[in-house]
Each structure stands twice: as C-alpha cells, then as structure tokens.
Amino acid sequence: MSRFIPLSIPNFEGNEKRYVDDALEQGWVSTGGAYITKLEQMLAEFLHTENVAACQSGTAALHLSLVEAGVKPGDVVLVPPLTFIAAVNPVRYQFATPVFIDCDDSLCMDPLKLKKFCEEECTFSDNVLYYQGNPVKAAIVVHVFGNMADMEKIMETAGSYNLKVIEDATEALGTYYTEGKYTGKYAGTIGHFGAYSFNGNKIITTGGGGAVTANRSETVDHIRYLSTQAKDDPHYYIHHEVGYNYRMTNLQAALGAAQMEELPEFIRRKQANFELYKELLGDSAYGRLLEFREGTVSNKWFYSLEINRNQIGASMREIITALEKRGIQTRAVWGLINEQKPYENEITYQLEKAPYYASRILNLPSSTQITEEEIQYVAVHVKEVFNEVASV
Ligand SMILES: *Cc1c(COP(=O)(O)O)cnc(C)c1O
C-alpha cells in the first residue's frame, strides 16, 4: 500500500489562484501594491491590534524587532534553547549575545527561571539590567507549536527589569487568552513586539513571508520604513537611516490575503484533529500528547507526542524510520540551539526541561487536509511501532 501522510503541507482551497492572478494582471508584483496593505489590515483586524507591517519572513520580522528594541553590539538578549534556530539568529545579526533560558513543561520560556536569572545573576542600576557588565535589553519568547507562553509572569519580570519582550508568534497565529489579565489578547500582541511567519509549513503561508506588530503604532510605522530601505521621500532618494530590503511583495501578499480568509477554518480543523489524536493516542504507557495551556484557545498548529523513555529505548531515528516505512511522515523536535555549532560556547541558564523534551518529542502529521481516516491510520501505526520497539 503506497500511502503517504505528510507532516505538514500548505492548503490552497480558497481564492489563492484568483488573487495571485489578479496581482499579476495588475502588474504589481514587487514591494508595492494593494494586496500588501490589504493583508496588513486583515492581520490587524484579526489580531485586534492597530498596526501590522508585512515583511519578507518571520526572521526579518524578528530582526527588525531587535533593531527597533535598540539591541546593539555587546548587548545581551535572553532566548530559548528548544525552538527553531531562526528565533535566535537575529540576535547575532545585531552582534548581540544570546543567553539561553530553560523552558517549562509548555516548551515555552520558564517564567520562574527568567525571573531568577534576572534576580540572582544580574544587577539592576539606573533602570538597566546588567549581566557580566553588559546591558540585558530584551527577551525573545517563542510560543512553541502554537502554545501560549506564560505571558503574565513574563511581562511582570520584564516590567521589573526594563526588558523589551519580543514575542516570536511565528507558530501561534490565532492563539489567544480566554482568562486572566490578558483575556482576549492574541499571541504576539502582548509584549513590545510580535513576529509572525508565513513560511510554507506555518498555519497560513505566502510562500515565504512574515509580519510584525508592536505595542505602539508609530513603532510599526518605523519598522515598515526600515523594511523599505528607509526611504524618506516617495520621489527623491533621501535616506536618513540604514534600511533593509525586508518588505513583503504584492505577489506574496495576494496569496496571504486568500489564506487569511481561510485561517479560521484552518484553526478549526487543527483543533478538531488534535481532539481526535488525543482520543486515539491520549495517555498510554508509551507516551502522551502534550496539551496546550489552560485559559487560552490555541491554534494547535503542531502536535507533540512525548515518548516515555522508560518504556521505549529505541532512538528517535528508529521510530521515525519505522513510521516512514508505513507512509507516515513524523519529525523529531529541534536539536537544542545552544548545542549547534554557532552557539555552543554561549551561556546557558539551568537547562533541564529543554534537554529532557529534546530527546522525547515526536511531531505527528498536522496538515489541515488530513482526514479522520488518516489520523486513525497514524494512531494505529504509532502504537504498533511503539509496541515493536519497546524495550521490555
Ligand atoms: C518559522 C519560524 C521562524 C522563522 O520564520 P521564517 O518566516 O521561516 O523566517 C522563527 N521562529 C520560529 C519559532 C519558527 O517556527
């Protein structure tokens, strides 16, 4: 049986072709055009925020946030170890220094360790936090797999130590609070900056693309200005700052506008599919499906099965290969960023949970097109493979 269930593929069931054709016919294919503004407005409306700037990638959105946060060479930025490396690379683009703070069981930054690091490892004077003599300017907080980080506690600590919080909401478009201080607030709109990604594997895609928002509308305007080579005048080439070529193109935005129309349906399917996986795989001797934070509605972008290492001695590679043979594409969670070559000499703070989860999480197929029957097939075969490889 030549069955193939992909990990995550894009879904173009809506107006994608129509809008992209329209952009082509109008001749607006580059960094100007009505679809860019339209996508920005759709995002702002969806996120209940005032102003959003569309850009070329989530990485560019994060980089511009760091620039705008005033992160300079030698500054320290607090970052997560267990996520996609793109969340940390922009720190290096600014010649700043990352310090890796552990995650908690949500896989997002541990707010208690963040606080403890600031309290016990740093000094605070004249409203500036210093670590080993260097200013700690910001924290990059990733909402891993669509799961909201504990923003209440994180913002409290950030407030105490004058840190800028950059939310990496690249995986969490549509996740929001239903309880607590931030009720109704969407991931990416709580901190000082929020970055989104529309890469091919994200919940909506523009091929490649991203967006950035900030707690002040003028800040977003300035980010938009920086993203278009900091051009000060529409007709003459006047530039007062060093800019970037980070603006989204109209072709990408046409795709994005169509995807935004479908986003609520995509989220609904991700949520329903998660419930079905939970019913079928739930809690077993071999593993459990990681839940999303209580008091939030998550976009449930990616599903994580935590493998019980006491039951299953097989390596992740063996498990993934066995599933692949059955036509099921799965993935191990990322390797720790602090163990990657460019970052292996950087400072880490109390990493316990991150290495724990790094060796235990298997991501399951999560495309919006996946059928109930396919999910049932995945569940049956995951159990079979675990039974086969379990070391008794
Ligand atoms: C996808 C992703 C990014 C980068 O987004 P791109 O659009 O691919 O540049 C950054 N951080 C995390 C956590 C991501 O998953």
The ligand as an SDF file (V2000), in Angstrom:
LIG
                    3D

 15 15  0  0  0  0  0  0  0  0999 V2000
    9.2700   29.5320   11.2770 C   0  0  0  0  0  0  0  0  0  0  0  0
    9.9030   30.1070   12.4700 C   0  0  0  0  0  0  0  0  0  0  0  0
   10.6910   31.2670   12.4080 C   0  0  0  0  0  0  0  0  0  0  0  0
   11.1390   31.9150   11.1320 C   0  0  0  0  0  0  0  0  0  0  0  0
   10.1810   32.2470   10.2270 O   0  0  0  0  0  0  0  0  0  0  0  0
   10.5980   32.3580    8.6790 P   0  0  0  0  0  0  0  0  0  0  0  0
    9.4160   33.0030    8.0580 O   0  0  0  0  0  0  0  0  0  0  0  0
   10.8740   30.9820    8.1940 O   0  0  0  0  0  0  0  0  0  0  0  0
   11.8140   33.2310    8.6200 O   0  0  0  0  0  0  0  0  0  0  0  0
   11.1710   31.7950   13.5940 C   0  0  0  0  0  0  0  0  0  0  0  0
   10.9150   31.2260   14.7690 N   0  0  0  0  0  0  0  0  0  0  0  0
   10.1950   30.0940   14.8730 C   0  0  0  0  0  0  0  0  0  0  0  0
    9.9140   29.5320   16.2190 C   0  0  0  0  0  0  0  0  0  0  0  0
    9.6760   29.4900   13.7250 C   0  0  0  0  0  0  0  0  0  0  0  0
    8.9710   28.3500   13.8440 O   0  0  0  0  0  0  0  0  0  0  0  0
  1  2  1  0
  2  3  1  0
  2 14  2  0
  3  4  1  0
  3 10  2  0
  4  5  1  0
  5  6  1  0
  6  7  2  0
  6  8  1  0
  6  9  1  0
 10 11  1  0
 11 12  2  0
 12 13  1  0
 12 14  1  0
 14 15  1  0
M  END
$$$$
